[in-house]
Amino acid sequence: MTAANQAIPLADALPGMVLSDVLRDAKGNVLLAEGVVLTDTMLASLARHGIADLPIVQAGAALAPVDPAAVQARLDRLFRKQDAGDDSDWASAALRRYIEDYRLRRGAGAAA
């Protein structure tokens, strides 16, 4: 965690705060990705998962830059069985587009 970010107790977290790092449970499972904007529902769920502290981006601080080539390489791997030219597989194409937008922090739900 960098100096521009801080760990705060879950009890002090508010909806609208942004995670500065990936949030994992005690077993190492990813609960929330870096850059996620917290909601009331997420905060309640994190309490049920036994999360005590959250890595939060301080106001005015920027998230680490995204490597578009790495994002595309990962998506190519995840969607390796999808034929990009297959118009009948619209659901996979839409899912890939949503994931790409999320990971590249584009669109309405993206944290800048």
C-alpha positions as CSV (number, residue, x, y, z in Angstrom):
1,M,0.0,0.0,0.0
2,T,1.4,3.4,-1.0
3,A,1.4,6.6,1.1
4,A,-1.5,7.9,-1.0
5,N,-3.6,5.0,0.3
6,Q,-4.6,4.0,3.8
7,A,-6.0,1.0,5.7
8,I,-9.2,1.9,7.6
9,P,-11.4,-0.2,9.9
10,L,-14.4,-1.6,8.2
11,A,-16.6,0.3,10.8
12,D,-15.2,3.6,9.4
13,A,-15.8,2.8,5.8
14,L,-18.5,4.6,3.9
15,P,-20.3,3.9,0.6
16,G,-18.5,5.6,-2.2
17,M,-15.0,4.9,-1.0
18,V,-12.7,3.2,-3.4
19,L,-10.5,0.2,-2.7
20,S,-6.8,0.8,-3.4
21,D,-5.9,-2.9,-3.5
22,V,-7.5,-6.3,-4.1
23,L,-9.4,-7.4,-1.0
24,R,-9.0,-11.0,0.0
25,D,-10.5,-13.1,2.7
26,A,-8.6,-15.2,5.2
27,K,-8.3,-18.1,2.7
28,G,-6.8,-15.8,0.0
29,N,-10.0,-15.7,-2.1
30,V,-10.6,-12.4,-3.9
31,L,-13.6,-10.7,-2.5
32,L,-13.4,-7.3,-4.3
33,A,-11.0,-6.0,-7.0
34,E,-8.8,-2.9,-6.8
35,G,-10.8,0.2,-7.8
36,V,-14.2,-1.0,-6.7
37,V,-16.5,1.7,-5.3
38,L,-18.0,0.4,-2.1
39,T,-21.7,0.2,-1.5
40,D,-23.8,-0.4,1.6
41,T,-24.5,-3.9,0.5
42,M,-20.8,-4.6,0.0
43,L,-19.9,-3.3,3.4
44,A,-22.5,-5.5,5.1
45,S,-21.2,-8.5,3.2
46,L,-17.6,-7.8,4.1
47,A,-18.6,-7.7,7.8
48,R,-20.1,-11.2,7.4
49,H,-16.8,-12.4,5.8
50,G,-14.9,-11.2,8.9
51,I,-13.0,-8.4,7.2
52,A,-11.6,-6.0,9.7
53,D,-9.7,-3.4,7.6
54,L,-10.0,-2.0,4.1
55,P,-7.3,-0.6,1.8
56,I,-8.9,2.7,0.7
57,V,-7.7,5.3,-1.8
58,Q,-7.3,8.7,0.0
59,A,-9.2,11.6,-1.5
60,G,-7.4,13.0,-4.5
61,A,-5.1,10.0,-4.8
62,A,-5.0,8.1,-8.1
63,L,-5.1,4.3,-8.6
64,A,-2.2,2.5,-10.0
65,P,-2.1,2.8,-13.8
66,V,-3.7,-0.1,-15.8
67,D,-1.6,-1.9,-18.4
68,P,-4.0,-2.3,-21.4
69,A,-1.9,-4.9,-23.1
70,A,-1.9,-7.1,-19.9
71,V,-5.7,-6.7,-19.7
72,Q,-6.2,-7.7,-23.3
73,A,-3.8,-10.7,-22.9
74,R,-5.8,-11.9,-19.8
75,L,-9.1,-11.5,-21.6
76,D,-7.8,-13.3,-24.6
77,R,-6.9,-16.2,-22.3
78,L,-10.2,-16.2,-20.5
79,F,-12.2,-16.0,-23.7
80,R,-10.0,-18.3,-25.8
81,K,-12.9,-20.5,-26.8
82,Q,-15.0,-17.6,-28.0
83,D,-15.1,-17.0,-31.7
84,A,-15.0,-13.3,-32.1
85,G,-16.8,-13.6,-35.5
86,D,-19.6,-15.7,-34.2
87,D,-22.7,-13.5,-34.1
88,S,-24.7,-16.2,-32.3
89,D,-22.4,-15.9,-29.3
90,W,-23.6,-12.4,-28.3
91,A,-23.6,-13.2,-24.6
92,S,-19.9,-14.0,-24.4
93,A,-19.1,-10.9,-26.5
94,A,-21.1,-8.7,-24.2
95,L,-19.5,-10.2,-21.1
96,R,-16.1,-9.7,-22.5
97,R,-16.9,-6.1,-23.3
98,Y,-18.2,-5.4,-19.8
99,I,-15.2,-7.0,-18.2
100,E,-12.8,-5.1,-20.5
101,D,-14.5,-1.8,-19.6
102,Y,-14.4,-2.6,-15.9
103,R,-10.7,-3.6,-15.9
104,L,-9.7,-0.6,-18.1
105,R,-11.8,1.6,-15.8
106,R,-14.0,2.8,-18.6
107,G,-17.7,3.5,-18.5
108,A,-20.3,4.5,-15.9
109,G,-19.2,2.0,-13.2
110,A,-15.5,2.7,-13.6
111,A,-13.4,4.4,-10.9
112,A,-11.0,6.9,-12.2
